[in-house]
Amino acid sequence: MKNRKLLTVIIAAILCMTVSVGIAVAYFTDYESARGGAVLKLTGQTEIQEEVKDNQKIVKIENVGETDMIVRVMVYGDERYLEVPEAKNWKKGEDGAYYYSSILKPGESTDPELLANIKEHEPGDESTFDVIVVHEANRVIYDEDQKLEVPAGWDEGIVKSIKAE
Amino acid sequence: MKKRNRLSKRTTALLVAAVLLLAGGTVSGTRAALEIRSELFRAHFYLNHLQVHLIENGDDVCGGSNNLNGQTKVTGKLATSLGYDGDNKLGSVEPGKYYQEEIAAENGQDIDQFVRLTVRKYWAKTDEKGNVIMKDGKPEKAANMDPSWIHLMYDGEEGYNTSAWFENPDEATDESHTYYYNTDLDGGATSANLFDQIMIDKKIAEKARTIETKDGNKKIYTYVYKYDGATFFIEADVQAIQTHNATDAIRSQWGVENISADYDDPAHDGTGSGSLSLN
């Protein structure tokens, strides 16, 4: 009785498997699958380094974050005695700020430094003043034309002239 | 007196009925096989197997599979142009910037095949350290971020290459789309690109707040972006199917009812010509 039941089950299983195999091999197919991604590092970080030497204030900006940045620097002081010359990679905008003309990549510093020169006082003038340096950095964002997007209040002409990568 | 071990009449009848039903199913299968054993079936004899490759920026990202009947899944690494570098080190992208991302299919054999590509895009959850949270071997999806911020593009515009591929709307969701190649893919040939660029919407950088800190006599203002560290993924599956009886094959293997195939192979050697269309 036991053997007969077992035999019945085995026959049924074989019949079922035979039917299934017939369906499984019906058509030829193949596939490949892949996955990849990237992370968005949006918050940038820059640091300013200032050094005073021989009536000169030397300003350098370093990108210590993980995103590409654009940089500008404003220098305030007594305009009679303060001179900030344009230099290679530093352009003065219509707003009076000095723009670094390249994208500052992570780990890079502005090259050359921006120099604020303090001129000799006129004879008899013993006034003093502070040289205040403000630096701003914005992360790089691209517009539809793959040009750099201009942050609010920044010189559009200079920002658009920075070579996008 | 020894008791005879016999089945009741009812049990016997049920057993016989079960055997007949199963035998009937088998006979039906056998009959189907006999019907296929026609001239068309002999043509199938040449189709010893199909092979398809997923191509990204000209390279086979899966390293080449050689699968009979799709039994083996090979997972490759996509988005190499975005700086993908291993499972945990992901490259960074800039919002709004166009990156090269050419996706295509390649026929790895010398007989024709029909192909389709399914592309999924989504944002993944990350932990406090910014590592992607994995679940069952896959990145866990972040439901609060919009997949439409991930733009797949062709020829400088949002969308796919409509001259060579068509999308099946029945298989489309917000994060997954399936595209069919208009014609059969000849043996050894590479399809036209489905996409060629990828871009992350700059809207993602709009939400930010300012934090003020002091360092000696310096004041530091920092923009902190809401979606800083967000991670996105692209998944692509390329699938190939035989050209003969392709409409039935697509229905059976891919479960798609609204795609029709037309294929003419006068030489019966798998090098004919054909097309797919949406019903």
HADDOCK unambig.tbl for C-alpha pairs under 7 A between the chains (distance, minus, plus):
assign (segid A and resid 1 and name CA) (segid B and resid 5 and name CA) 6.74 0.50 0.50
assign (segid A and resid 15 and name CA) (segid B and resid 22 and name CA) 6.33 0.50 0.50
assign (segid A and resid 15 and name CA) (segid B and resid 26 and name CA) 6.79 0.50 0.50
assign (segid A and resid 19 and name CA) (segid B and resid 25 and name CA) 6.99 0.50 0.50
assign (segid A and resid 19 and name CA) (segid B and resid 26 and name CA) 5.73 0.50 0.50
assign (segid A and resid 19 and name CA) (segid B and resid 29 and name CA) 6.35 0.50 0.50
assign (segid A and resid 22 and name CA) (segid B and resid 29 and name CA) 6.72 0.50 0.50
assign (segid A and resid 27 and name CA) (segid B and resid 242 and name CA) 6.93 0.50 0.50
assign (segid A and resid 27 and name CA) (segid B and resid 249 and name CA) 5.97 0.50 0.50
assign (segid A and resid 28 and name CA) (segid B and resid 49 and name CA) 6.55 0.50 0.50
assign (segid A and resid 28 and name CA) (segid B and resid 50 and name CA) 6.52 0.50 0.50
assign (segid A and resid 28 and name CA) (segid B and resid 69 and name CA) 5.13 0.50 0.50
assign (segid A and resid 28 and name CA) (segid B and resid 241 and name CA) 5.86 0.50 0.50
assign (segid A and resid 28 and name CA) (segid B and resid 242 and name CA) 5.53 0.50 0.50
assign (segid A and resid 29 and name CA) (segid B and resid 50 and name CA) 6.14 0.50 0.50
assign (segid A and resid 29 and name CA) (segid B and resid 69 and name CA) 4.73 0.50 0.50
assign (segid A and resid 29 and name CA) (segid B and resid 70 and name CA) 5.54 0.50 0.50
assign (segid A and resid 29 and name CA) (segid B and resid 240 and name CA) 5.36 0.50 0.50
assign (segid A and resid 29 and name CA) (segid B and resid 241 and name CA) 4.40 0.50 0.50
assign (segid A and resid 29 and name CA) (segid B and resid 242 and name CA) 6.48 0.50 0.50
assign (segid A and resid 30 and name CA) (segid B and resid 50 and name CA) 5.96 0.50 0.50
assign (segid A and resid 30 and name CA) (segid B and resid 51 and name CA) 5.72 0.50 0.50
assign (segid A and resid 30 and name CA) (segid B and resid 52 and name CA) 6.21 0.50 0.50
assign (segid A and resid 30 and name CA) (segid B and resid 67 and name CA) 6.02 0.50 0.50
assign (segid A and resid 30 and name CA) (segid B and resid 68 and name CA) 6.66 0.50 0.50
assign (segid A and resid 30 and name CA) (segid B and resid 69 and name CA) 5.61 0.50 0.50
assign (segid A and resid 30 and name CA) (segid B and resid 70 and name CA) 4.21 0.50 0.50
assign (segid A and resid 30 and name CA) (segid B and resid 239 and name CA) 5.75 0.50 0.50
assign (segid A and resid 30 and name CA) (segid B and resid 240 and name CA) 5.23 0.50 0.50
assign (segid A and resid 30 and name CA) (segid B and resid 241 and name CA) 6.74 0.50 0.50
assign (segid A and resid 31 and name CA) (segid B and resid 52 and name CA) 6.05 0.50 0.50
assign (segid A and resid 31 and name CA) (segid B and resid 70 and name CA) 5.88 0.50 0.50
assign (segid A and resid 31 and name CA) (segid B and resid 237 and name CA) 6.89 0.50 0.50
assign (segid A and resid 31 and name CA) (segid B and resid 238 and name CA) 5.41 0.50 0.50
assign (segid A and resid 31 and name CA) (segid B and resid 239 and name CA) 4.24 0.50 0.50
assign (segid A and resid 31 and name CA) (segid B and resid 240 and name CA) 6.12 0.50 0.50
assign (segid A and resid 32 and name CA) (segid B and resid 52 and name CA) 6.94 0.50 0.50
assign (segid A and resid 32 and name CA) (segid B and resid 53 and name CA) 6.15 0.50 0.50
assign (segid A and resid 32 and name CA) (segid B and resid 54 and name CA) 6.04 0.50 0.50
assign (segid A and resid 32 and name CA) (segid B and resid 62 and name CA) 6.79 0.50 0.50
assign (segid A and resid 32 and name CA) (segid B and resid 73 and name CA) 6.55 0.50 0.50
assign (segid A and resid 32 and name CA) (segid B and resid 74 and name CA) 5.82 0.50 0.50
assign (segid A and resid 32 and name CA) (segid B and resid 75 and name CA) 6.94 0.50 0.50
assign (segid A and resid 32 and name CA) (segid B and resid 237 and name CA) 5.74 0.50 0.50
assign (segid A and resid 32 and name CA) (segid B and resid 238 and name CA) 5.43 0.50 0.50
assign (segid A and resid 32 and name CA) (segid B and resid 239 and name CA) 6.72 0.50 0.50
assign (segid A and resid 33 and name CA) (segid B and resid 74 and name CA) 6.10 0.50 0.50
assign (segid A and resid 33 and name CA) (segid B and resid 75 and name CA) 5.08 0.50 0.50
assign (segid A and resid 33 and name CA) (segid B and resid 76 and name CA) 6.35 0.50 0.50
assign (segid A and resid 33 and name CA) (segid B and resid 236 and name CA) 5.75 0.50 0.50
assign (segid A and resid 33 and name CA) (segid B and resid 237 and name CA) 4.30 0.50 0.50
assign (segid A and resid 33 and name CA) (segid B and resid 238 and name CA) 6.41 0.50 0.50
assign (segid A and resid 34 and name CA) (segid B and resid 62 and name CA) 6.70 0.50 0.50
assign (segid A and resid 34 and name CA) (segid B and resid 75 and name CA) 4.85 0.50 0.50
assign (segid A and resid 34 and name CA) (segid B and resid 76 and name CA) 4.22 0.50 0.50
assign (segid A and resid 34 and name CA) (segid B and resid 77 and name CA) 5.29 0.50 0.50
assign (segid A and resid 34 and name CA) (segid B and resid 78 and name CA) 5.52 0.50 0.50
assign (segid A and resid 34 and name CA) (segid B and resid 235 and name CA) 5.72 0.50 0.50
assign (segid A and resid 34 and name CA) (segid B and resid 236 and name CA) 5.50 0.50 0.50
assign (segid A and resid 34 and name CA) (segid B and resid 237 and name CA) 6.56 0.50 0.50
assign (segid A and resid 35 and name CA) (segid B and resid 76 and name CA) 6.37 0.50 0.50
assign (segid A and resid 35 and name CA) (segid B and resid 77 and name CA) 5.20 0.50 0.50
assign (segid A and resid 35 and name CA) (segid B and resid 78 and name CA) 4.82 0.50 0.50
assign (segid A and resid 35 and name CA) (segid B and resid 233 and name CA) 6.85 0.50 0.50
assign (segid A and resid 35 and name CA) (segid B and resid 234 and name CA) 5.69 0.50 0.50
assign (segid A and resid 35 and name CA) (segid B and resid 235 and name CA) 4.31 0.50 0.50
assign (segid A and resid 35 and name CA) (segid B and resid 236 and name CA) 6.48 0.50 0.50
assign (segid A and resid 36 and name CA) (segid B and resid 77 and name CA) 5.32 0.50 0.50
assign (segid A and resid 36 and name CA) (segid B and resid 78 and name CA) 4.08 0.50 0.50
assign (segid A and resid 36 and name CA) (segid B and resid 79 and name CA) 4.95 0.50 0.50
assign (segid A and resid 36 and name CA) (segid B and resid 84 and name CA) 6.43 0.50 0.50
assign (segid A and resid 36 and name CA) (segid B and resid 233 and name CA) 5.53 0.50 0.50
assign (segid A and resid 36 and name CA) (segid B and resid 234 and name CA) 5.52 0.50 0.50
assign (segid A and resid 36 and name CA) (segid B and resid 235 and name CA) 6.61 0.50 0.50
assign (segid A and resid 37 and name CA) (segid B and resid 79 and name CA) 6.10 0.50 0.50
assign (segid A and resid 37 and name CA) (segid B and resid 84 and name CA) 6.30 0.50 0.50
assign (segid A and resid 37 and name CA) (segid B and resid 90 and name CA) 6.71 0.50 0.50
assign (segid A and resid 37 and name CA) (segid B and resid 231 and name CA) 6.99 0.50 0.50
assign (segid A and resid 37 and name CA) (segid B and resid 232 and name CA) 5.39 0.50 0.50
assign (segid A and resid 37 and name CA) (segid B and resid 233 and name CA) 4.05 0.50 0.50
assign (segid A and resid 37 and name CA) (segid B and resid 234 and name CA) 5.94 0.50 0.50
assign (segid A and resid 38 and name CA) (segid B and resid 82 and name CA) 6.40 0.50 0.50
assign (segid A and resid 38 and name CA) (segid B and resid 84 and name CA) 6.40 0.50 0.50
assign (segid A and resid 38 and name CA) (segid B and resid 90 and name CA) 4.97 0.50 0.50
assign (segid A and resid 38 and name CA) (segid B and resid 91 and name CA) 5.17 0.50 0.50
assign (segid A and resid 38 and name CA) (segid B and resid 92 and name CA) 5.67 0.50 0.50
assign (segid A and resid 38 and name CA) (segid B and resid 93 and name CA) 6.74 0.50 0.50
assign (segid A and resid 38 and name CA) (segid B and resid 231 and name CA) 5.68 0.50 0.50
assign (segid A and resid 38 and name CA) (segid B and resid 232 and name CA) 5.80 0.50 0.50
assign (segid A and resid 38 and name CA) (segid B and resid 233 and name CA) 6.77 0.50 0.50
assign (segid A and resid 39 and name CA) (segid B and resid 90 and name CA) 5.98 0.50 0.50
assign (segid A and resid 39 and name CA) (segid B and resid 91 and name CA) 6.16 0.50 0.50
assign (segid A and resid 39 and name CA) (segid B and resid 92 and name CA) 5.05 0.50 0.50
assign (segid A and resid 39 and name CA) (segid B and resid 93 and name CA) 6.71 0.50 0.50
assign (segid A and resid 39 and name CA) (segid B and resid 229 and name CA) 5.84 0.50 0.50
assign (segid A and resid 39 and name CA) (segid B and resid 230 and name CA) 5.71 0.50 0.50
assign (segid A and resid 39 and name CA) (segid B and resid 231 and name CA) 4.18 0.50 0.50
assign (segid A and resid 39 and name CA) (segid B and resid 232 and name CA) 6.49 0.50 0.50
assign (segid A and resid 40 and name CA) (segid B and resid 92 and name CA) 5.52 0.50 0.50
assign (segid A and resid 40 and name CA) (segid B and resid 93 and name CA) 5.74 0.50 0.50
assign (segid A and resid 40 and name CA) (segid B and resid 228 and name CA) 6.09 0.50 0.50
assign (segid A and resid 40 and name CA) (segid B and resid 229 and name CA) 5.03 0.50 0.50
assign (segid A and resid 40 and name CA) (segid B and resid 230 and name CA) 5.31 0.50 0.50
assign (segid A and resid 40 and name CA) (segid B and resid 231 and name CA) 6.07 0.50 0.50
assign (segid A and resid 41 and name CA) (segid B and resid 92 and name CA) 6.24 0.50 0.50
assign (segid A and resid 41 and name CA) (segid B and resid 228 and name CA) 5.39 0.50 0.50
assign (segid A and resid 41 and name CA) (segid B and resid 229 and name CA) 5.14 0.50 0.50
assign (segid A and resid 42 and name CA) (segid B and resid 205 and name CA) 6.91 0.50 0.50
assign (segid A and resid 42 and name CA) (segid B and resid 225 and name CA) 6.21 0.50 0.50
assign (segid A and resid 42 and name CA) (segid B and resid 228 and name CA) 4.80 0.50 0.50
assign (segid A and resid 42 and name CA) (segid B and resid 229 and name CA) 6.97 0.50 0.50
assign (segid A and resid 43 and name CA) (segid B and resid 223 and name CA) 6.61 0.50 0.50
assign (segid A and resid 43 and name CA) (segid B and resid 224 and name CA) 5.55 0.50 0.50
assign (segid A and resid 43 and name CA) (segid B and resid 225 and name CA) 5.82 0.50 0.50
assign (segid A and resid 43 and name CA) (segid B and resid 228 and name CA) 6.08 0.50 0.50
assign (segid A and resid 140 and name CA) (segid B and resid 94 and name CA) 6.97 0.50 0.50
assign (segid A and resid 141 and name CA) (segid B and resid 94 and name CA) 6.38 0.50 0.50
assign (segid A and resid 141 and name CA) (segid B and resid 95 and name CA) 5.47 0.50 0.50
assign (segid A and resid 141 and name CA) (segid B and resid 96 and name CA) 6.06 0.50 0.50
assign (segid A and resid 141 and name CA) (segid B and resid 202 and name CA) 6.81 0.50 0.50
assign (segid A and resid 142 and name CA) (segid B and resid 95 and name CA) 6.41 0.50 0.50
assign (segid A and resid 142 and name CA) (segid B and resid 96 and name CA) 4.60 0.50 0.50
assign (segid A and resid 142 and name CA) (segid B and resid 97 and name CA) 5.33 0.50 0.50
assign (segid A and resid 143 and name CA) (segid B and resid 96 and name CA) 5.92 0.50 0.50
assign (segid A and resid 146 and name CA) (segid B and resid 97 and name CA) 6.40 0.50 0.50
